[in-house]
Amino acid sequence: MAHPAVICVVDDDDEVRESIDAFFRSAGIRIEKFGSAEQLLAFPRLDEMRCLITDLHMPGMDGLDLQRELKRRGRDVSVILMTAFPSEDARRRADALGISSFIMKPADPEELLDKVEALLGS
């Protein structure tokens, strides 16, 4: 039997993580939640992750640093980068790192779900 795609959310804001989790659960999709990039990188099932939703600005490693580290580890996953403070520089750096989507916070949960489904080919 095929395992469902592992979708991970990394955001230092508890409310954002819980909101995304509640919406995805209502759609029948389970996600893994992390309060920091470092916590995600320690996730034992990291090699099963197929999609990542992450905040750009976080204490410690930010969303772009996280994508850089995933690439360094050979993990090529679809990444949706969220930020409340978009800039052209951040967008250019995200594009250079192969970020799949760059969206404004607060993120519309339906838009997130649509993007995840499109990225996973659902």
Secondary structure per residue as TSV (DSSP state, phi and psi in degrees):
chain	resnum	aa	ss	phi	psi
A	1	M	-	360.0	136.5
A	2	A	-	-73.0	140.1
A	3	H	-	-81.9	144.0
A	4	P	-	-65.5	153.0
A	5	A	-	-61.1	137.2
A	6	V	E	-87.2	119.2
A	7	I	E	-112.0	126.7
A	8	C	E	-116.4	144.8
A	9	V	E	-123.3	127.0
A	10	V	E	-122.1	117.9
A	11	D	-	-157.0	137.1
A	12	D	S	-77.9	-6.6
A	13	D	-	-95.5	112.9
A	14	D	H	-55.4	-42.5
A	15	E	H	-63.4	-38.9
A	16	V	H	-64.3	-47.8
A	17	R	H	-59.3	-46.4
A	18	E	H	-67.2	-37.3
A	19	S	H	-64.4	-46.6
A	20	I	H	-63.0	-43.2
A	21	D	H	-60.3	-47.3
A	22	A	H	-61.9	-42.8
A	23	F	H	-66.3	-45.8
A	24	F	H	-64.7	-39.7
A	25	R	H	-60.4	-39.2
A	26	S	H	-64.9	-21.9
A	27	A	T	-94.4	5.2
A	28	G	T	80.6	21.6
A	29	I	-	-117.9	128.5
A	30	R	-	-95.3	136.3
A	31	I	E	-120.7	162.2
A	32	E	E	-105.9	131.9
A	33	K	E	-113.9	142.1
A	34	F	E	-140.5	141.6
A	35	G	S	-86.5	-7.7
A	36	S	S	-155.8	160.2
A	37	A	H	-62.4	-38.5
A	38	E	H	-62.4	-38.1
A	39	Q	H	-64.3	-41.8
A	40	L	H	-61.3	-44.2
A	41	L	H	-64.0	-21.6
A	42	A	T	-91.0	-1.0
A	43	F	-	-64.2	123.4
A	44	P	T	-62.0	-23.0
A	45	R	T	-104.0	23.6
A	46	L	G	-53.4	-36.0
A	47	D	G	-69.0	-12.2
A	48	E	G	-95.2	-8.2
A	49	M	E	-65.6	129.9
A	50	R	E	-112.5	-19.2
A	51	C	E	-147.4	140.4
A	52	L	E	-127.6	130.4
A	53	I	E	-111.6	120.9
A	54	T	E	-140.1	152.5
A	55	D	E	-79.0	150.5
A	56	L	S	-76.4	-53.2
A	57	H	S	-97.0	112.7
A	58	M	-	-143.8	153.5
A	59	P	S	-61.3	149.5
A	60	G	S	74.7	-130.2
A	61	M	S	-75.6	126.7
A	62	D	-	-88.0	179.0
A	63	G	H	-61.2	-35.9
A	64	L	H	-71.6	-40.9
A	65	D	H	-61.2	-38.5
A	66	L	H	-62.7	-46.1
A	67	Q	H	-61.6	-41.6
A	68	R	H	-59.3	-44.0
A	69	E	H	-68.0	-39.8
A	70	L	H	-61.1	-43.6
A	71	K	H	-62.6	-41.6
A	72	R	H	-59.5	-34.0
A	73	R	T	-84.8	3.6
A	74	G	T	81.2	14.5
A	75	R	-	-95.1	108.6
A	76	D	-	-105.2	94.6
A	77	V	-	-120.1	157.9
A	78	S	E	-72.9	130.5
A	79	V	E	-124.2	130.4
A	80	I	E	-108.0	118.3
A	81	L	E	-102.5	124.9
A	82	M	E	-108.8	142.9
A	83	T	E	-154.7	144.8
A	84	A	S	-89.1	-10.5
A	85	F	S	-128.9	71.6
A	86	P	-	-71.5	149.2
A	87	S	-	-143.9	157.3
A	88	E	H	-63.8	-36.7
A	89	D	H	-61.3	-46.9
A	90	A	H	-62.8	-41.0
A	91	R	H	-62.9	-43.5
A	92	R	H	-62.5	-44.2
A	93	R	H	-65.1	-38.2
A	94	A	H	-63.1	-45.4
A	95	D	H	-60.1	-42.8
A	96	A	H	-63.1	-29.0
A	97	L	T	-90.4	-0.4
A	98	G	T	80.2	24.6
A	99	I	-	-62.2	131.6
A	100	S	S	-71.5	-41.8
A	101	S	E	-144.2	146.4
A	102	F	E	-125.8	110.4
A	103	I	E	-126.7	155.4
A	104	M	E	-81.6	142.5
A	105	K	S	-93.9	147.2
A	106	P	S	-70.8	134.7
A	107	A	-	-78.3	138.6
A	108	D	-	-75.1	118.4
A	109	P	H	-57.6	-35.4
A	110	E	H	-66.4	-38.2
A	111	E	H	-63.7	-42.4
A	112	L	H	-60.0	-47.6
A	113	L	H	-60.3	-44.7
A	114	D	H	-59.8	-43.1
A	115	K	H	-65.5	-43.3
A	116	V	H	-61.5	-47.2
A	117	E	H	-61.3	-40.1
A	118	A	H	-65.2	-42.2
A	119	L	H	-66.4	-33.6
A	120	L	H	-90.4	-3.2
A	121	G	T	71.7	28.6
A	122	S	-	-80.7	360.0
